[in-house]
Structures are given as structure tokens and as C-alpha cells.
Amino acid sequence: MLKLSGEVFRGPEEFGIHYPTIERVAREIQQVWERGVEMAVVVGGGNIWRGSVAAERGMERASADYAGMIATVINALALQDALERFGMETRVQTAIEMREVAEPFIRRRALRHVEKGRVVIFGAGTGNPFFTTDTAAVLRAAEINAEAILKATKVDGVYDQDPSGNSEARMLRRLTYLDVLSHGLRVMDATAISLSMDHGLPIVVFNVQAEGNIVRAAMGEPIGTLVAAEEDLAALDDPAAGGAANG
């Protein structure tokens, strides 16, 4: 499961969709697809609308969040267009019904699409206010039996401090779910992390701005920060388990 935030869609711009960036992301997804890896995508909408910001400015929170869900569908359609121009079969499924532009989310149908080699793009978050698209990514990943969540960001991984303007910030290569929750690290919101922990879904946080990183993350190369259960991280260092080779 690839999670693309709205920040990824805007690229170097302040607002909206930066089409060269989306085309590059689509090309990398194509390279993963050509290797026979099944992939689905959850998209955010912060490049167009942020419900939390609108709520801070006085808009009722639930309404603000629903507007944000609609923004994610705009991004989903933009990504679908780019993927299909590269020859991939796709389906957009939304948690809020808008049948003229996308399928409603139906788990069995989503599974069938993935089995047929289609890239399924999930929009409209969970369909509920007060939940982030990170939580939606974990929820959909669990529902379609994904093996991992690839969280594409604009930084190399998870840091112990804010790396912007802080030369002492140190990137953390491996973390347990409890590390993230207890130290309040900015990986995903607490609901998403707890849900990942409950379902044993590892999370790879990596920099999507570096070309080729989506492919590297999808192919299991050691990249960015890995968040997983303590026993799974320990297994990576156990030669007897073959973990060292898998990094």
C-alpha cells in the first residue's frame, strides 16, 4: 500500500497539482507494476484543502473534513489519468459515493481488481470525519491484505527532532510502533500507528522526491525508516532467520 500525501501532489508549488511530479510518481508506480508487484494507493488532499486548518478558522470540523475528502478524490483522478497514460489499468474507489467518477469502495471488488493486476486508488479517506488519510491507508491495507505500507514523504525518514534548520537532528532507521507512540514521533497519527500495530503492518517512511525511491521501497531495499514490531526488527539482524540479507 503506497500512501501519497497531498504535499506530494503539489510538488514544488504552494497549492494544487504539479503535473510533472505526478507523472514521475506514476512512472515509478509503473516500474513497480512491471515487476509484478501488486500495489494500491491511498491519496491525501492537503495540496487542495486541509480540514484541520479550515476548522481552526471557524468552519464546523465535520464539514471541513468532508470537504477534505472530496479534495482527495480530485488527486485520485489526477493520479489515475497519469497512470493510464502510461498503459496501466486502474480503478478509483471512494469511501463517499460519487458513481459518475469512481466506484464506491467494496472490499471484495478491490481485492479482485488487485488480483487482476490493476492499480486501485482509494479516495475520500475512511468516509468519516475526524480520521486522517494515514488512518485510511492502514485501514485499506488491512482490508486488502497488504504486506506493508509505504509512506511517501518529503524527508528521508523519521528524525528524533525537526530536521528543518536543525543540524543535530538524527534520522532513526528502525523504530517499533511503541517507540513512535511513546515519543510522539511524527510518522502517522496515533490511530494509524495503533491500527498498524494491531495488524502487524510494517511502515516504511521514505523520501519520494528522490527519483527511484518508490521502486526501492516496494522491492524491499533498506531505505528511509522502518516501523515494525520489535520481534520483526530483531529478526532482521538474525542471520539464522535470513534477516540480514533482507535488511
Secondary structure as GFF3:
##gff-version 3
##sequence-region A 1 247
A	DSSP	beta_strand	2	4	.	.	.	ID=ss1
A	DSSP	alpha_helix	6	10	.	.	.	ID=ss2
A	DSSP	alpha_helix	19	34	.	.	.	ID=ss3
A	DSSP	beta_strand	40	43	.	.	.	ID=ss4
A	DSSP	alpha_helix	51	56	.	.	.	ID=ss5
A	DSSP	alpha_helix	61	85	.	.	.	ID=ss6
A	DSSP	beta_strand	90	94	.	.	.	ID=ss7
A	DSSP	beta_strand	103	104	.	.	.	ID=ss8
A	DSSP	alpha_helix	107	115	.	.	.	ID=ss9
A	DSSP	beta_strand	119	123	.	.	.	ID=ss10
A	DSSP	alpha_helix	133	143	.	.	.	ID=ss11
A	DSSP	beta_strand	149	153	.	.	.	ID=ss12
A	DSSP	beta_strand	158	159	.	.	.	ID=ss13
A	DSSP	beta_strand	171	172	.	.	.	ID=ss14
A	DSSP	beta_strand	174	176	.	.	.	ID=ss15
A	DSSP	alpha_helix	177	183	.	.	.	ID=ss16
A	DSSP	alpha_helix	190	199	.	.	.	ID=ss17
A	DSSP	beta_strand	203	207	.	.	.	ID=ss18
A	DSSP	alpha_helix	213	218	.	.	.	ID=ss19
A	DSSP	beta_strand	225	228	.	.	.	ID=ss20
A	DSSP	alpha_helix	230	236	.	.	.	ID=ss21
A	DSSP	three_ten_helix	239	241	.	.	.	ID=ss22
A	DSSP	alpha_helix	243	246	.	.	.	ID=ss23
###
